Amino acid sequence: MSLFGKAKAKAEELLGHAEEVYGQSHGDAAATLDGEARRLEAEAEEEQAEGTDHRGDDGLAGSGAR
């Protein structure tokens, strides 16, 4: 992903986060969900660009828990 693409994905992530916070603070469920969706989509684009994939990651790596 180009530098411009990374910057665009980060901007979308921040915009989504802002919309999510706005929705939470104003009791607007639609804005909260729209913001969350935008943020998660941007995070996925960033991870794809970095070549990381956490879909199977349970967050317990190295803990020995199963």
Secondary structure, DSSP 8 states (H G I E B T S, - for coil): --HHHHHHHHHHHHHHHHHHHHHHHHT-HHHHHHHHHHHHHHHHHHHHHHT---TT--S-TTS---
